[in-house]
Every structure is written in structure tokens, then in C-alpha cells.
Amino acid sequence: MEIRQVQLATRALDETAHFYERLGCPVVVDRDAAHVTVGSTQLVFRAHDGMAGAHHLAFTIPTGSFAAAKSWIAGVTTVLGTDDSDEFEGPPNWNSRSVYFEGPDRQLLELIERRDLSPAGAPEPARLVSVSEVGLAVPDVLDAVDALRRHGLEAYANSPGPDFAPVGDVHGLLILVSPGRKWFPTLDRAPSTAPVVVDVGLGTTVAVAEGVLLR
């Protein structure tokens, strides 16, 4: 599953555009939207003053670039962690590791190294390959998993739970969470229920509005 485009809301359009420019992403701003190119993914942020909560996005980095990527992002924004760590191995069977960081408009962002994506070899430079994960708050996680399965999208790596379920594959994941589940690792912000539309590259578009999975 390849995440080709994500449409999201933001309360701070100018701040969002400026932040992604600082990450080195091409950004085009029109009257009410910021169009951001993150590797092979297009992000479209639209102004939405009434939005509540926070978005979560993860960006794939090349295997072998984790240390360089962490050092780079620490020079751009605040790295987030727990009391004892700011580097995290992925869940069982993911074969990944992550560093989290503060984004604009309280976005909870992540760099993720998926070791299964690239063969061992010379380390690659730090760069953003694509959007790897999009967080989606839904009222019934397991029902949403079943709805996505009918569109050919399967739960990833482990059995889905009632509060958390990744759907997709190593190339791209929809992270389904219950509205009350706070984003890791800070646990200080709830997921947004503002509209999100994701083109997952399989002839399927997933839209969520006010927590309701539309297709």
C-alpha cells in the first residue's frame, strides 16, 4: 500500500507551510491550502479554524539513516520521548524503530526506519522517502478494520485491538485509534476528528469525517 496523497485540516496554515519548508519539502500555498511534497507523497493542508485534536503522521526514512535522521530533525524541532528514551523500537513483528518530534499545530510527527524495506548495504543519507503512517480516529476500531478489509486492506503484523489497529503493509499504514487514545509518546494530545482523506494507491480512497469512516 502506497500513501499517495493525504488531505488534512490545520488551524495554522502559514505555520504548517513554513514548518515543512524547514524540513526541505517543496511547498506551494494558495488561498486556503498548503500543498506539500514529502518524497513520493503529497500532503494537502486546508485551513479549518474549528479543528480539535492533533494529527499524527509518520515519514519513512531510508534503512541505515536513523542516526543521521535523528540528528537532523533535532536541529529543526523538538524531539519527543518518554522520561527514559527518545528512540523506540516498533511493535512486535514490525522490524522498525522510530523517533518522534513536534510538528506545527501540535501535530505529533515521527521518523520511522523500516528495516524490511531496503537490503543491507552502505548507509543512505537522511531524507524523507514518503508518508508511512496516517493516524485516523474512529469510534469503533474493529468495525473500521472490517470495512477496510472489504476494500482489500488487511490488518498489519499483529491482531487488531479495540483501541489500536494498523492497516496496510510495510510501505504504508492507516493507524486506526479510538478517539480517547492519546498519541504516543507524549500522551498529551488526543487524535483529531477533523476530515482526513487518504489515497492509498490501490484504487481506493479512505475518507474519515467526524470519526466516521466513509469508504
Secondary structure by P-SEA (a helix, b strand, c coil): ccccbbbbccccaaaaaaaaaaaccbbbbcccbbbbbcccbbbbbbbbccccbbbbbbbbccccaaaaaaaaaaacbbbbbccccccccccccccccbbbbbccccccccccccccccccccccccccccccbbbbbbccaaaaaaaaaaacccccccccccccccccccccccccccccccccccccccccccbbbbbccccbbbbbccccccc
